[in-house]
Amino acid sequence: MDFYERAKMICENIPRGRVATYGQIALLCGKPRNARQVGYALNKGRLGDVPAYRVVSGSGVLSGAAAFETYDMQKILLEAEGVEVKRTKKGWKTDLKRFGWRTTLEEAESFQEMFQKKNI
């Protein structure tokens, strides 16, 4: 399985009402320095139909119009799942301490096992 297949699998597992960061997804894929590649893949649709709106920057800032039809689409989708989003000088932002997906070591090991089983 290549990086994009791994990223897709991880994005599909982000729980409803939670957000993950680009860096977190890259780390879970085994490529901790590839956060930008995760963003590229989501923006270009390389991961297929995944909940891309649940992925935010490491500071909690939403991507906005860069990846969605309208500048506030990601905000609307997150709020529909109960994620609180506030307007800041840097754009729409969520509190990662409250709404961030806290992956455990067991979950990370589980992903690695799945990657090995699928030979990716």
N, C-alpha and C positions, 0 to 999 in steps of 0.2 A: 504494500500500500504506500502510495506517495504522500507527501506533505498535505496536499489538498484533500485527499481522502480521509486522512487523520483529522484534519481541521473540521471537515464536514461532520464526522462522527461525534466530535466533541461539541460542536455547536448544536447538534440535534439533542444533546443531553443537558443543555443549560435549562435549569428548572424554570417553570412559569413563575413570574413575579421576582425573578433574579436577573442580574446582569453579570457578564464576564468581561474581562479586558482582553484586548488584542494580545498583550504579553502573556496573560494567563493561558490563553488558548495555544500560543506558540510553545510555552513551557510544557503544557500537557502533551503536545505533539512530539516532544523531545528535541525541540529546536528553540531554545529560550531567546535567541537573538533575532527571531523571524517575525516579530510583531507586525512590522510593515507588510510582510507577505500575507499575513492573515487579513489585514485591511484591504490589500489589493484584491485578494481572492473574493472577499465579500462584495466589494464594490463592482467587480467585473462579473459577478454571478458564477464564478468558477466552482462554488460549493453547492450549486443547485438550490433547491428549495429548503433553506434552513432559516431559523428565526434570527436573522442578521440584526434585527433591531435590538436584540438583547446583548449586543457587543458594543462596548464603549471604550474610551481612552483610559489610560492608567490613572487619570485624575477624576474620572467619572463624567467627563464631558461627552455629550452625544455627537455623532457625526453630522447630523443635520442634512442639508440639501446635497452634500457630496455623494451620498449613497441612496437617497430616497426621493420619491416624487416631489415632495414638498419639504421645506425646511423644518416643519414641525411634525412630520409623519412619525418619526421614531418616538418622539415625545408622546404622541397620541397613543401609539401602540403600547408603550411601556405603562402609561397611566391606566390603560384599560386592564392591565394585569396587576394594578395596585402599586406600581413603582412610583414613588414620589419624584417629581422632576421640578427643578427651580431654575429660573432665569438668572444668569450671572453675566459678568462682563465678557467672559469667554464663550458664552452660549448656554444652551440648556445643559443642566448637570444633575446627576443623581448622587446620592450619598452611598459610596461603596461599602461603608461600614454597616449600613442598614440593609442595603439591597444587593450587595455583591454576593456572588456564588462562592461560597467557601468550600473549595474542594479539599478533600482529605487525602492523606497518603494512600489510604486504601483505594480511593477512587482513581488516583493517578496510576497506581499499580494495576488496577482493573483495566484501565484504558490500554496500558502497555501490553497486558495479556491479550486483549482483543486485537491489537495491532499484530501481535505475533501469530495469533490463530489465523488471521486473514492474510498473513504474510505481507504486511504493509509497513 
